[in-house]
Every structure is written in C-alpha cells, then in structure tokens.
Amino acid sequence: MVSGTVDTNKEGTYTITYTNGSVSETSQVTVSKRGAAGGNGNASGENQEKKQANSTATQQKKAQENTAKNLPKTGELQSSASILGLAIVSGTIAAYIYNKKKKRKT
C-alpha cells in the first residue's frame, strides 16, 4: 500500500510511505523543473526508480527476516536422530539374534 501524494506540477519534496504487512519504508520524492540543477526530468525518474527498487529489496529482506523469526521450531533434527538411533538398535538386536541362532545350529 502506498500513502502520500506527489503533485508533479508543483516543485517541492514529498514523503511517500510504502507499506507491505508489518514492513514499511519511507521515501522522499523531489519534484523540480525540467532542466533544473537536478538534470533532465529522466534522471530524477531514474533516481526514483533506484530508490523504489532499493526500498522494495529492503522490504523483501525485512519480510524474510520477520518470517524466519516467527516460524515455529519443528524438531526435524530430533526426529531424524530418533529414527537413526532406532535403526541402529534394531540392527544390533537383529545381528545378535542371527548370531545366536547360527551358534545353535553348529
């Protein structure tokens, strides 16, 4: 969501806030006459695009960090370790029984 307005017919600096969920970024937009000290009108547009791209990248990074912080711990490592331990114990018991039966036959 974008809040704030920019009057492109009136020189000045305007504040725009981009909000995506709980992440927000504020940008300053400067409107000047064409051919003014800021260069041609296209150069300021490029700067605005860079600012918007940077703020979008920042928002995405913050959103990923927030998501990673809020995820529950699933205990996948514990489950894998339990299964591995159970397999080792089962294998050991099976080998013991096999050797015991083999000794009885001889």
C-alpha positions as CSV (number, residue, x, y, z in Angstrom):
1,M,0.0,0.0,0.0
2,V,1.3,3.4,-0.9
3,S,0.4,6.5,1.2
4,G,1.2,10.1,0.4
5,T,0.7,12.2,-2.7
6,V,3.0,13.9,-5.2
7,D,2.0,17.0,-7.2
8,T,4.2,16.8,-10.3
9,N,3.2,20.3,-11.3
10,K,4.5,21.9,-8.1
11,E,8.1,21.9,-7.1
12,G,8.9,20.5,-3.6
13,T,9.8,17.5,-1.6
14,Y,7.1,14.9,-0.8
15,T,7.1,12.0,1.6
16,I,5.7,8.7,0.3
17,T,5.3,5.6,2.6
18,Y,5.2,2.1,1.1
19,T,3.7,-0.5,3.4
20,N,3.5,-4.3,3.0
21,G,2.1,-6.0,6.0
22,S,4.1,-5.0,9.1
23,V,7.0,-3.7,6.9
24,S,7.1,-0.1,5.8
25,E,9.6,2.1,4.0
26,T,9.5,5.9,3.6
27,S,10.9,7.7,0.5
28,Q,11.4,11.3,-0.2
29,V,10.4,12.4,-3.7
30,T,11.7,15.7,-5.1
31,V,9.9,17.5,-7.9
32,S,11.9,20.1,-9.8
33,K,11.6,22.0,-13.1
34,R,12.9,20.2,-16.2
35,G,16.5,21.3,-16.9
36,A,17.0,22.4,-13.3
37,A,20.1,21.6,-11.3
38,G,18.9,18.0,-10.9
39,G,19.5,17.4,-14.6
40,N,16.8,16.4,-17.1
41,G,13.5,15.0,-16.0
42,N,14.5,11.5,-16.9
43,A,17.5,11.5,-14.5
44,S,15.2,12.2,-11.5
45,G,12.9,9.4,-12.7
46,E,15.9,7.0,-12.7
47,N,16.8,8.1,-9.1
48,Q,13.2,7.5,-8.1
49,E,13.3,4.0,-9.7
50,K,16.5,3.2,-7.9
51,K,15.0,4.4,-4.6
52,Q,11.9,2.3,-5.2
53,A,14.0,-0.7,-6.1
54,N,16.1,-0.3,-3.0
55,S,13.1,0.1,-0.8
56,T,11.4,-2.9,-2.4
57,A,14.6,-5.0,-1.8
58,T,14.8,-3.8,1.8
59,Q,11.1,-4.6,2.4
60,Q,11.6,-8.1,1.0
61,K,14.7,-8.7,3.1
62,K,12.9,-7.5,6.3
63,A,9.8,-9.6,5.5
64,Q,12.1,-12.7,5.1
65,E,13.8,-11.9,8.4
66,N,10.5,-11.5,10.1
67,T,9.1,-14.7,8.7
68,A,12.3,-16.6,9.7
69,K,11.9,-15.3,13.3
70,N,8.2,-16.2,13.5
71,L,8.4,-19.8,12.3
72,P,7.9,-22.5,14.9
73,K,10.6,-25.0,15.7
74,T,9.6,-28.3,14.2
75,G,12.1,-30.6,15.8
76,E,13.1,-32.3,12.5
77,L,16.6,-32.9,13.7
78,Q,15.3,-34.7,16.7
79,S,13.0,-36.9,14.6
80,S,15.8,-37.8,12.3
81,A,18.1,-38.7,15.2
82,S,15.4,-40.8,16.8
83,I,14.9,-42.8,13.6
84,L,18.6,-43.3,13.2
85,G,19.0,-44.4,16.8
86,L,16.1,-46.8,16.5
87,A,17.6,-48.3,13.3
88,I,21.0,-48.9,14.9
89,V,19.4,-50.5,17.9
90,S,17.2,-52.7,15.7
91,G,20.2,-53.7,13.6
92,T,22.2,-54.6,16.7
93,I,19.4,-56.8,18.1
94,A,18.9,-58.5,14.7
95,A,22.6,-59.3,14.4
96,Y,22.6,-60.7,18.0
97,I,19.7,-63.0,17.3
98,Y,21.2,-64.1,14.0
99,N,24.5,-65.0,15.6
100,K,22.7,-66.8,18.5
101,K,20.7,-68.9,16.0
102,K,23.8,-69.7,14.0
103,K,25.7,-70.9,17.1
104,R,22.8,-73.3,18.0
105,K,22.9,-75.0,14.6
106,T,26.6,-75.8,14.9
